[in-house]
Amino acid sequence: MMLKLLLLSLNIILSYVLMGQPDTSSLYTAGSKNVYPQVGKRCPEFQLNNIRFYPKKIVTSADLRGKYVILDFFSKYCKACFASFPKVNNLQKQFAGKVDIFLIGMQDEGVEPMYERFRKRNGIHLPVVFDSLLVKQLVPSGTGFPYQLWIDKDGFVAAVVSGGSTMNSERLTAFIEQRKFSFVDISAATDSLKMERMLAGRDWAKYIDLDGQVKNQILRDSSLVFGSQLGRWNKYMTRNWLETWNESGSTITQGIGNLEQLYLKAFFGTLSWNIFWGGLDADLPGGEYAWMYGRFWPKPILEVKDSSAFRGSIIDGDMFWYRQIVPASSKERVNEIMQTDLKEYFDYDAGIETRTMPYYKLVIGDLKKVKKIVSNGGESSFESDGFTRISLRNIKWAEFYKSCIRNNFHLLTTPFLDETGLNCNINIKIEAKLQDPEDFRKALQKYGLDLIRGEKEMKVLVIRDVHVISGPNKRF
């Protein structure tokens, strides 16, 4: 695939951070102020207390010398963390005796019984510790979850990464064989050092979203009124996804995304998660896209030989940075300009078509059972842990439907539509693996409801390879 990138003032090369040999010249001292794990240096000393599903209840970092260890930190509110646990559990089985993986949870209110329900329903047997002080000791303040710390057999930090998507059999094999492997280093010291170097420069592109300077920095050059740029992203640039806003007489589109997300933004004006979340309520973030839910397929159909360029991520790289600025009077042309840019830069043809696509529909299976969940009034209550349970008392049916999307089906690529016709308050308690459609369906059937697959026409973004017939610049 020919990649023709217009780099007007950017010269950005995406680089992976590779695991190097341990640096023994600067060791960490336990208890030092603001000392957090850094790749290539010895990990601060720590202790795991009250470990469940492990031969010992208490283990220190010294006890773990000679073993390859991964500490996987999470909180009650991290859906991505919980979604990754079944995969991590399978990898622990695959690498049993070679790598010890510990889950380290914040002691949020209600997190332990919630995790236990999730663990039982998913058959997870990973060692787990709930210790907020340990999290604060090893995870820098302001760092989000997921957060993983990979420690080699000599006690040196091999990787500090965000998310379970980094963890796979290939990287784990390289880890225990002490070979280099690709990852995005999010250790605090690395980020701070790089930011200091970047802030010392005067190139506006280096200031992208550092301390909220992005908009002011762009508009500081009053002579810039029209143009677009595209470059390869690296971890020290903004992590803000593509968005469009109006400011000082200009319409600005800017942010990062993989190739799939660039095309979605260019043709739909938004990214796939907004299409899903828009189905909740016009008053919620992304609600301006509510009209698209169930009408637009949220993922492009790729009719290309090599789709790898469309699957980039912050973890694995292959991401792009895009910027466009036009006069506010031309804001209606934002998508058109971006489509032209992508057609010029990449060898793909793209367009919106109408196709018959699958979806989940929530329907009434047994009306007699459904009538039993209709509320007769009383105090209203709504409880959900987001993973294993939804409990409603005297709550509007629409809120139940929205909670299904919010807690479960926004993670799926298949839309989930309400076709029950219900418009009443209900009492219902669902206990199931909420992100598993089949398990969720079984729980619904107890109340006369059903979740079935259907098909309907939707607008779809189709991306194809360009086919050259003969001669220069001939395409079809």
Phi, psi and omega per residue, in radians:
M1 nan 2.212 3.084
M2 -1.396 2.205 -3.112
L3 -1.953 1.974 -3.081
K4 -1.960 1.642 -3.058
L5 -1.681 2.244 3.061
L6 -1.531 1.919 -3.118
L7 -2.025 1.481 -3.024
L8 -1.157 -0.878 3.097
S9 -2.280 0.121 -3.137
L10 -1.829 2.466 3.005
N11 -2.371 1.348 -2.966
I12 -1.931 2.222 3.119
I13 -2.023 2.118 3.127
L14 -1.230 2.247 3.134
S15 -2.257 2.505 3.027
Y16 -1.562 2.536 3.025
V17 -1.552 2.147 -3.048
L18 -1.848 2.538 3.131
M19 -1.184 2.203 3.139
G20 -1.894 -3.100 3.105
Q21 -1.285 2.556 -3.139
P22 -0.992 2.445 3.116
D23 -1.785 1.875 -3.061
T24 -1.588 0.049 -3.083
S25 -1.335 -0.310 -3.108
S26 -2.475 1.631 -3.101
L27 -1.604 2.650 3.091
Y28 -1.369 2.610 3.047
T29 -1.956 2.142 -3.119
A30 -1.012 2.382 3.099
G31 1.535 -0.044 3.121
S32 -1.162 2.646 -3.137
K33 -1.216 2.317 3.075
N34 0.970 0.633 3.098
V35 -1.737 2.020 3.133
Y36 -2.176 2.810 -3.114
P37 -1.000 2.413 3.111
Q38 -2.350 2.379 -3.090
V39 -1.010 2.326 3.095
G40 1.573 -0.087 -3.134
K41 -2.089 2.853 -3.111
R42 -1.162 2.405 -3.134
C43 -1.248 2.450 3.043
P44 -0.981 2.587 3.127
E45 -1.155 2.526 3.128
F46 -2.621 2.940 3.120
Q47 -2.402 2.317 3.080
L48 -1.732 2.128 -3.104
N49 -1.954 2.619 3.072
N50 0.914 0.887 -3.117
I51 -1.317 2.305 3.060
R52 -1.777 2.545 3.099
F53 1.082 0.752 3.082
Y54 -2.579 2.587 -3.079
P55 -1.001 -0.526 -3.135
K56 -2.011 2.561 3.116
K57 -1.444 -0.501 -3.141
I58 -2.261 2.291 3.133
V59 -2.439 2.365 3.061
T60 -1.785 2.890 3.098
S61 -1.068 -0.567 3.101
A62 -1.143 -0.626 3.115
D63 -1.115 -0.444 -3.051
L64 -1.588 -0.003 3.064
R65 -1.022 2.413 -3.086
G66 1.623 -0.091 3.124
K67 -2.094 2.632 3.000
Y68 -1.571 2.227 -2.961
V69 -2.266 2.468 3.011
I70 -2.217 2.170 3.028
L71 -1.763 2.063 -3.071
D72 -1.911 1.793 -3.047
F73 -1.522 2.519 -3.134
F74 -2.668 2.940 3.040
S75 -2.316 2.934 3.141
K76 -1.029 -0.512 -2.989
Y77 -1.663 0.037 -3.082
C78 -1.628 1.689 3.135
K79 -1.147 -0.665 3.134
A80 -1.082 -0.609 3.109
C81 -1.079 -0.953 -3.105
F82 -1.078 -0.684 3.136
A83 -1.082 -0.484 -3.106
S84 -1.469 -0.311 -3.004
F85 -1.045 -0.738 3.096
P86 -1.029 -0.692 3.097
K87 -1.146 -0.779 3.133
V88 -1.096 -0.678 3.119
N89 -1.055 -0.746 3.124
N90 -1.157 -0.675 3.111
L91 -1.173 -0.623 3.087
Q92 -1.105 -0.692 3.074
K93 -1.102 -0.753 -3.109
Q94 -1.128 -0.602 -3.075
F95 -1.932 0.472 3.123
A96 -0.993 2.333 -3.121
G97 1.466 -0.149 3.140
K98 -1.962 -0.650 3.125
V99 -2.353 2.383 3.032
D100 -1.856 2.069 -3.138
I101 -1.871 2.189 3.124
F102 -2.038 2.302 2.974
L103 -1.528 2.290 -3.132
I104 -2.113 1.916 -3.041
G105 -1.818 2.516 2.950
M106 -1.144 2.578 -3.136
Q107 -1.521 0.986 3.080
D108 -1.181 2.681 3.138
E109 -1.055 2.186 3.086
G110 1.383 0.058 -3.050
V111 -1.204 -0.617 -3.060
E112 -1.183 -0.869 3.073
P113 -1.126 -0.581 3.093
M114 -1.114 -0.799 3.121
Y115 -1.100 -0.683 -3.114
E116 -1.112 -0.707 3.082
R117 -1.102 -0.763 3.127
F118 -1.114 -0.731 -3.126
R119 -1.074 -0.808 -3.112
K120 -1.128 -0.750 -3.094
R121 -1.207 -0.436 -3.092
N122 -1.892 0.042 3.097
G123 1.103 0.712 -3.099
I124 -1.629 2.317 -3.114
H125 -2.255 0.543 3.117
L126 -1.279 2.505 3.006
P127 -1.037 2.359 -3.089
V128 -2.396 2.488 3.120
V129 -2.305 2.404 3.037
F130 -1.955 1.917 -3.025
D131 -2.752 1.690 -3.115
S132 -1.136 -0.579 3.140
L133 -1.149 -0.669 3.103
L134 -1.152 -0.697 3.098
V135 -1.055 -0.801 -3.125
K136 -1.156 -0.500 3.129
Q137 -1.217 -0.683 -2.983
L138 -1.877 -0.284 -3.112
V139 -1.942 2.092 -3.116
P140 -1.016 2.516 3.104
S141 -1.019 2.369 3.138
G142 1.557 -0.124 3.102
T143 -1.370 2.364 -3.135
G144 -1.505 2.964 3.033
F145 -1.862 2.676 0.049
P146 -1.206 2.720 3.139
Y147 -2.581 2.132 -3.087
Q148 -2.148 2.453 3.116
L149 -2.097 2.019 -3.134
W150 -1.761 2.143 -3.054
I151 -2.136 2.233 -3.083
D152 -1.428 3.137 -3.017
K153 -1.166 -0.307 3.121
D154 -1.680 0.066 3.113
G155 1.503 0.221 3.105
F156 -1.672 2.585 -3.121
V157 -1.364 2.105 3.134
A158 -1.628 -0.527 -3.125
A159 -2.803 2.529 2.963
V160 -2.228 1.948 -2.960
V161 -2.342 2.885 3.112
S162 -1.948 2.061 2.952
G163 1.734 2.612 3.136
G164 -1.267 -0.223 -3.120
S165 -1.194 -0.361 3.065
T166 -1.200 -0.579 -3.026
M167 -1.403 2.010 3.025
N168 -2.576 3.011 -3.043
S169 -1.124 -0.574 -3.126
E170 -1.166 -0.794 -3.134
R171 -1.231 -0.656 3.113
L172 -1.115 -0.687 3.104
T173 -1.105 -0.777 3.104
A174 -1.109 -0.666 -3.141
F175 -1.022 -0.889 -3.077
I176 -1.347 -0.311 3.073
E177 -1.649 0.069 3.120
Q178 0.985 0.691 3.046
R179 -1.777 2.790 3.101
K180 -1.179 2.500 3.021
F181 -2.549 2.685 -3.049
S182 -1.466 2.450 3.035
F183 -2.902 2.862 3.067
V184 -1.695 1.996 -3.103
D185 -1.339 2.063 3.132
I186 -1.949 0.311 3.135
S187 -1.101 2.496 -2.998
A188 -1.049 -0.755 -3.082
A189 -1.123 -0.687 3.138
T190 -1.122 -0.799 3.139
D191 -1.086 -0.769 -3.093
S192 -1.106 -0.768 -3.123
L193 -1.106 -0.786 -3.111
K194 -1.141 -0.700 -3.138
M195 -1.112 -0.687 3.121
E196 -1.053 -0.738 3.136
R197 -1.153 -0.705 -3.110
M198 -1.172 -0.720 -3.105
L199 -1.212 -0.303 3.109
A200 -1.336 -0.303 -3.137
G201 -1.481 3.031 -3.126
R202 -2.050 0.024 3.129
D203 -1.267 2.104 -3.069
W204 -1.019 -0.540 -3.095
A205 -1.083 -0.453 -3.130
K206 -1.343 -0.162 -3.110
Y207 -1.697 0.072 -3.030
I208 -0.917 1.994 3.005
D209 1.046 0.368 3.027
L210 -1.468 2.053 -3.123
D211 0.987 0.599 3.055
G212 1.233 0.386 -3.076
Q213 -1.506 -0.075 -2.931
V214 -0.968 -0.874 -3.027
K215 -1.221 -0.827 -3.119
N216 -1.074 -0.684 -3.107
Q217 -1.131 -0.704 -3.141
I218 -1.128 -0.794 -3.022
L219 -1.436 -0.079 -3.134
R220 -1.131 -0.547 3.085
D221 -1.519 1.661 -3.049
S222 -1.200 -0.256 -3.130
S223 -1.383 -0.296 -3.125
L224 -1.483 1.933 -3.094
V225 -2.166 -0.242 -3.086
F226 -2.743 2.296 3.075
G227 2.801 2.972 3.101
S228 -2.573 2.669 -3.138
Q229 -2.479 2.658 3.081
L230 -2.478 2.306 3.119
G231 -2.544 2.951 3.060
R232 -1.393 2.416 -3.087
W233 -1.519 2.585 2.893
N234 -2.309 2.953 -2.955
K235 -1.120 -0.271 -3.094
Y236 -1.636 0.046 3.037
M237 -1.610 -3.112 3.118
T238 -0.993 2.595 3.006
R239 -1.926 0.313 3.085
N240 -1.394 2.317 3.130
W241 -1.275 2.870 -3.113
L242 -0.980 2.278 3.076
E243 -2.616 2.869 3.133
T244 -2.211 2.380 3.090
W245 -2.581 2.828 3.107
N246 -1.839 2.403 3.135
E247 -2.803 2.289 3.032
S248 0.888 0.770 3.075
G249 1.406 0.109 3.140
S250 -2.156 2.686 2.980
T251 -1.907 2.107 -3.034
I252 -1.988 2.283 3.001
T253 -2.047 2.193 -3.058
Q254 -2.773 2.650 3.062
G255 2.526 -2.952 -3.075
I256 -2.039 2.851 3.078
G257 3.116 2.804 2.980
N258 -1.409 -3.114 -3.048
L259 -1.104 -0.646 3.101
E260 -1.055 -0.771 -3.107
Q261 -1.213 -0.595 3.066
L262 -1.050 -0.773 -3.116
Y263 -1.214 -0.672 3.096
L264 -1.068 -0.763 3.133
K265 -1.106 -0.721 -3.087
A266 -1.175 -0.614 -3.038
F267 -1.769 -0.575 -3.124
F268 -1.809 -0.252 -3.120
G269 1.412 0.047 -3.130
T270 -2.740 3.141 3.128
L271 -1.823 2.919 -2.960
S272 -1.044 -0.647 -3.074
W273 -1.192 -0.491 3.074
N274 -1.188 -0.574 3.104
I275 -1.132 -0.677 3.107
F276 -1.260 -0.891 -3.091
W277 -1.173 -0.467 3.088
G278 -1.086 -0.379 3.123
G279 -1.263 -0.142 -3.106
L280 -1.390 -0.992 -3.023
D281 -2.931 2.403 3.135
A282 -1.135 -0.308 -3.117
D283 -1.561 -0.163 -3.131
L284 -1.557 2.869 3.060
P285 -0.963 2.309 -3.081
G286 1.478 0.012 -3.063
G287 -1.142 -0.347 3.109
E288 -1.149 -0.200 3.115
Y289 -1.794 0.232 -3.090
A290 -1.015 -0.588 -3.119
W291 -1.138 -0.325 -3.103
M292 -1.466 -0.353 -3.022
Y293 -1.124 2.170 -3.130
G294 1.440 -0.112 3.107
R295 -1.899 -0.482 3.124
F296 -2.058 2.275 3.057
W297 -1.264 2.180 -2.948
P298 -1.364 -0.033 3.113
K299 -2.199 2.446 3.107
P300 -1.242 2.622 3.008
I301 -1.597 2.141 -3.068
L302 -1.755 1.951 3.056
E303 -1.875 1.125 -3.070
V304 -2.273 2.706 3.133
K305 -1.243 -0.690 -3.109
D306 -2.163 1.923 -3.093
S307 -1.720 0.052 -3.035
S308 -1.054 -0.576 -3.111
A309 -1.168 -0.302 -3.115
F310 -1.565 -0.107 -3.011
R311 -1.897 0.253 -3.117
G312 -1.049 2.743 3.130
S313 -2.566 2.901 3.082
I314 -1.056 -0.574 -3.128
I315 -1.284 -0.826 -3.005
D316 -1.662 -0.174 -3.140
G317 1.545 -2.740 -3.091
D318 1.016 0.781 3.106
M319 -1.961 2.785 -3.114
F320 -2.158 2.761 3.057
W321 -2.092 2.276 -3.090
Y322 -2.220 2.500 3.092
R323 -2.484 2.351 3.083
Q324 -2.457 2.376 3.048
I325 -2.332 2.256 3.120
V326 -2.399 2.781 3.039
P327 -1.062 2.548 -3.123
A328 -0.990 -0.477 3.117
S329 -1.167 -0.276 -3.135
S330 -1.867 0.273 -3.037
K331 -1.055 -0.440 3.119
E332 -1.207 -0.243 -3.099
R333 -1.716 0.045 -3.062
V334 -0.965 -0.906 -3.112
N335 -1.132 -0.715 -3.139
E336 -1.052 -0.764 3.134
I337 -1.125 -0.746 -3.133
M338 -1.154 -0.665 3.083
Q339 -1.071 -0.742 3.111
T340 -1.116 -0.721 3.104
D341 -1.015 -0.850 -3.088
L342 -1.138 -0.663 3.116
K343 -1.148 -0.581 3.136
E344 -1.306 -0.673 -3.031
Y345 -1.431 -0.595 -3.019
F346 -2.102 2.659 -3.113
D347 -1.553 1.088 3.090
Y348 -2.367 2.613 2.938
D349 -1.837 2.428 -3.102
A350 -2.471 2.602 3.109
G351 -2.967 2.851 3.141
I352 -1.655 2.247 3.130
E353 -2.193 2.858 3.041
T354 -1.771 2.133 -3.123
R355 -2.391 2.751 3.064
T356 -1.456 2.096 -3.025
M357 -2.187 2.709 3.129
P358 -1.382 2.734 3.028
Y359 -2.773 2.847 3.015
Y360 -1.644 2.382 3.065
K361 -2.183 2.317 3.107
L362 -1.564 2.090 -3.034
V363 -2.318 2.931 3.056
I364 -1.576 2.179 3.115
G365 -1.763 -0.622 -3.122
D366 -2.428 1.787 -3.048
L367 -1.088 -0.604 3.140
K368 -1.077 -0.740 3.121
K369 -1.196 -0.669 -3.133
V370 -1.099 -0.670 -3.136
K371 -1.072 -0.455 -3.123
K372 -1.268 -0.343 -3.135
I373 -1.633 -0.071 3.102
V374 -1.184 2.240 -3.066
S375 -1.346 2.517 3.034
N376 -1.731 0.225 3.136
G377 1.860 -2.900 -3.118
G378 1.820 -3.015 -3.121
E379 -1.173 2.472 3.134
S380 -1.695 2.446 3.077
S381 -2.616 2.579 -3.129
F382 -2.444 2.088 3.119
E383 -2.304 2.419 3.065
S384 -2.779 2.384 3.051
D385 -1.646 -0.038 3.074
G386 1.462 -0.106 -3.047
F387 -2.315 -0.686 -3.012
T388 -2.272 -0.159 -3.022
R389 -2.682 2.415 2.950
I390 -2.283 2.198 3.140
S391 -2.281 2.089 -3.111
L392 -2.192 2.462 3.047
R393 -2.342 2.106 -3.136
N394 0.925 0.878 -3.135
I395 -2.043 2.516 -3.139
K396 -1.020 2.448 3.108
W397 -0.945 -0.709 -3.110
A398 -1.030 -0.595 3.123
E399 -1.196 -0.619 3.074
F400 -1.113 -0.803 3.138
Y401 -1.044 -0.786 -3.141
K402 -1.114 -0.640 3.136
S403 -1.147 -0.537 3.098
C404 -1.101 -0.753 3.108
I405 -1.210 -0.794 -3.070
R406 -1.075 -0.747 -3.035
N407 -1.595 -0.373 -2.981
N408 -2.268 -1.156 -2.820
F409 -1.469 -0.057 3.015
H410 -1.207 -0.261 3.119
L411 -1.527 -0.165 -3.129
L412 -1.631 2.775 3.078
T413 -1.571 -0.110 -3.106
T414 -1.768 2.161 3.137
P415 -1.051 2.725 -3.072
F416 -2.240 1.908 -2.985
L417 -2.026 2.490 3.124
D418 -1.548 2.033 3.102
E419 -2.162 0.474 -3.140
T420 -1.425 -0.523 -3.054
G421 1.362 0.126 -3.115
L422 -1.291 2.483 3.099
N423 -2.597 1.217 -3.062
C424 -2.665 3.023 3.023
N425 -1.549 2.541 -3.066
I426 -2.329 2.827 2.947
N427 -2.070 2.124 -3.096
I428 -2.704 2.548 3.093
K429 -2.342 2.009 -3.117
I430 -1.895 2.186 3.013
E431 -2.150 1.933 -3.062
A432 -2.937 3.022 2.957
K433 -1.334 1.750 -2.925
L434 -1.144 -0.351 3.139
Q435 -1.721 0.176 3.088
D436 -1.945 1.852 -3.073
P437 -0.952 -0.662 -3.090
E438 -1.247 -0.736 3.113
D439 -1.179 -0.689 3.097
F440 -1.108 -0.668 -3.141
R441 -1.095 -0.741 3.136
K442 -1.051 -0.686 3.128
A443 -1.192 -0.665 3.118
L444 -1.130 -0.658 -3.065
Q445 -1.104 -0.407 3.088
K446 -1.122 -0.399 -3.100
Y447 -1.880 0.260 3.108
G448 1.427 0.156 3.106
L449 -1.771 2.825 3.133
D450 -2.574 2.669 3.110
L451 -2.148 1.927 -3.059
I452 -2.204 2.819 3.130
R453 -1.521 2.472 3.080
G454 -2.446 -3.095 3.091
E455 -2.381 2.536 3.077
K456 -2.735 2.796 3.119
E457 -1.308 2.346 3.096
M458 -2.448 2.768 3.017
K459 -1.371 2.320 -3.047
V460 -2.298 2.376 3.013
L461 -1.496 2.098 -3.132
V462 -1.967 2.239 -3.138
I463 -2.058 2.222 -3.074
R464 -2.198 2.697 2.952
D465 -1.147 2.587 3.029
V466 -1.382 2.285 3.120
H467 -1.808 2.118 3.125
V468 -1.589 2.245 -3.137
I469 -1.497 -1.232 3.085
S470 -2.897 2.684 3.119
G471 1.373 2.893 -3.107
P472 -1.227 2.403 3.009
N473 1.108 0.331 3.093
K474 -1.670 2.202 -3.067
R475 -2.393 2.742 2.947
F476 -2.590 nan nan
